[in-house]
Amino acid sequence: MTPKPQMDANVRDKIIADPEVLLEDLDIMRALVAANEKSMGGNIVDLRGIAMERLEARLDRLEDTHRSVIAAAYENLAGTNQVHRAVLRMMDATKFETFLHDLTTDVADTLRVDKMRLVLETESEAEEPAVAQLGNVLGTVQRGFIDNYINRGRSAPVRQVTLRQIQSDDATLYGDKAAFIRSEACLKLDFGAGRLPGMLLLGAEDPHQFTPQQGIDLLAFFAGVFERAMRRWLA
């Protein structure tokens, strides 16, 4: 049974005769869409509404990603500036003792670490007097110690830069700060043919300052500069 039309017969006949007129009138189409949504009620799936919600969610994710990329870029720039300033400070030293002293003061402050220590492997079992005087920054260990410390006894290849979280009361490397160091960067140093390796330790009380997920490019650059400076002093 056909329902009784509620529209004026003349208007209805005109629409049926030329429906494209309605499609070209934006105001009428908006009114029809709004009336249709109202009549659908809350139990009908609104595909257009779902599509709009998904587009808005995607836009929000893109904006979050954009902010994250900008924040990472600023952080990387700040890290680059820190390393460059530390390198320039190292190059200022005209004496080896000053060079080492700066590691525990200006260089450590620039890199925002709580402890820096240079470790050298040696064949000698007795500690030399010069090393004892610089014990706060310089220490000697037996041959093979550095690779074993960095790899924690594993037989894997030793990387130039290792970042990790630690917790130890062993004062062998960090002295009286050992109990407070919660993360470290281990920079293995190559002093050239015929010389035993060394290691520069950067220790931080913040457990999140050095983690394996972080990039190592800047610290690898710093290690390369430090190696070349040490070769000059050792020569």
C-alpha angles and dihedrals in degrees: 000000000000113000117239111261113248094197128089108271095230093050090046093051091050092051092049091047094050112014093164089075089069093047091055094051107085096191092054092046092051090050091050093049092048091049090048093052091049092051092048093068126198097299095066120088109242104209093185091052091049091050091051092049090052092049091050091049090050091050090051090052091049091051091049090050090049091053091047092052092050092048091049091049092052091046092050091049091050091050091049091052091050093053092046092052091048091051092050090050091053091051091056093070117104096182130050093232090053090047091056094041091055090058091067095042125024098014094046091047092049092051090043096232126141098220137019123186134175115215122194127190116228140180091219120092095201119079113238118234092239090056092048090056090054095042093128091067107011129057137167129219137181122274113281094022096111097055091045092050095048095046094035092232097313120132095229123123112278115243122218092236125033122181121191149139118257141181118193140140092203106124094194094104109014100034117203091353094060094100091055101045110104103167135023146186115218113201113190112212129210112203096184139265116334094018129103117242128259137205132217114207123203110191127190133187089215107088091208099051093088119028132155091247093065126096117258103198096104094046091047088055091048090050091051092052092046091051092054092047091051092049088056092051093044091051 
